[in-house]
Amino acid sequence: MVSLSMADLLMGVYLCLLIAMDLYTDGSFYLIIAQWTNSPLCIVSSLLNFVSSHVSLMVLTIMSVAQWRTIAQIGGLRNVKKQVIVACVGSWLVISGVGVFYLLYTYAAWE
């Protein structure tokens, strides 16, 4: 549950960045879209969006599988808890790594 909460918090930070940018441009965001897409703030916000949405989906999948395993009594409850923790930590690491790699790759392609 903490992992899902943190992923949702990242989405909130992402949306706050977009709101702040819209307030900064006073509704004329479309005029500076070219500068925005090349800015470091856009890169950070796209990483937040990517990680948040993908980790949320992965954690919900992990929770569903864990619930099914608990109901079906495959293994023990203690065993399921350990596997859920490992899967959540692993999903954060893998998805964050993929997001950073993709952003570094696209940033290098921009220059």
Backbone hydrogen bonds, N-H to C=O, Kabsch-Sander energy under -0.5 kcal/mol:
donor,donor_aa,acceptor,acceptor_aa,energy
5,S,1,M,-2.3
6,M,2,V,-2.5
7,A,3,S,-2.0
8,D,4,L,-2.2
9,L,5,S,-2.1
10,L,6,M,-2.0
11,M,7,A,-1.5
12,G,8,D,-1.8
13,V,9,L,-2.2
14,Y,10,L,-2.3
15,L,11,M,-2.4
16,C,12,G,-2.2
17,L,13,V,-2.1
18,L,14,Y,-1.9
19,I,15,L,-2.4
20,A,16,C,-2.7
21,M,17,L,-2.2
22,D,18,L,-2.3
23,L,19,I,-2.6
24,Y,20,A,-2.3
25,T,21,M,-2.0
26,D,22,D,-0.6
27,G,22,D,-1.7
28,S,25,T,-1.3
31,L,28,S,-1.4
32,I,28,S,-0.5
32,I,29,F,-1.2
33,I,30,Y,-0.6
36,W,32,I,-2.4
37,T,33,I,-2.2
38,N,34,A,-0.7
39,S,36,W,-1.6
43,I,39,S,-1.6
44,V,40,P,-2.5
45,S,41,L,-2.4
46,S,42,C,-2.3
47,L,43,I,-1.8
48,L,44,V,-2.4
49,N,45,S,-2.3
50,F,46,S,-2.4
51,V,47,L,-2.7
52,S,48,L,-2.4
53,S,49,N,-2.3
54,H,50,F,-2.2
55,V,51,V,-2.5
56,S,52,S,-2.1
57,L,53,S,-1.9
58,M,54,H,-2.2
59,V,55,V,-3.0
60,L,56,S,-2.2
61,T,57,L,-1.9
62,I,58,M,-2.6
63,M,59,V,-2.8
64,S,60,L,-2.0
65,V,61,T,-2.4
66,A,62,I,-2.5
67,Q,63,M,-2.3
68,W,64,S,-2.4
69,R,65,V,-2.6
70,T,66,A,-2.2
71,I,67,Q,-2.4
72,A,68,W,-2.8
73,Q,69,R,-0.7
74,I,69,R,-2.1
75,G,73,Q,-0.7
80,V,76,G,-2.0
81,K,77,L,-2.1
82,K,78,R,-1.8
83,Q,79,N,-1.9
84,V,80,V,-2.4
85,I,81,K,-2.2
86,V,82,K,-2.3
87,A,83,Q,-2.5
88,C,84,V,-2.5
89,V,85,I,-2.4
90,G,86,V,-2.6
91,S,87,A,-2.3
92,W,88,C,-2.2
93,L,89,V,-2.3
94,V,90,G,-2.8
95,I,91,S,-2.5
96,S,92,W,-2.2
97,G,93,L,-2.3
98,V,94,V,-2.6
99,G,95,I,-2.4
100,V,96,S,-2.6
101,F,97,G,-2.6
102,Y,98,V,-2.6
103,L,99,G,-2.3
104,L,100,V,-2.6
105,Y,101,F,-2.3
106,T,102,Y,-2.7
107,Y,103,L,-2.6
108,A,104,L,-2.1
109,A,105,Y,-1.7
110,W,106,T,-1.5
111,E,107,Y,-1.1
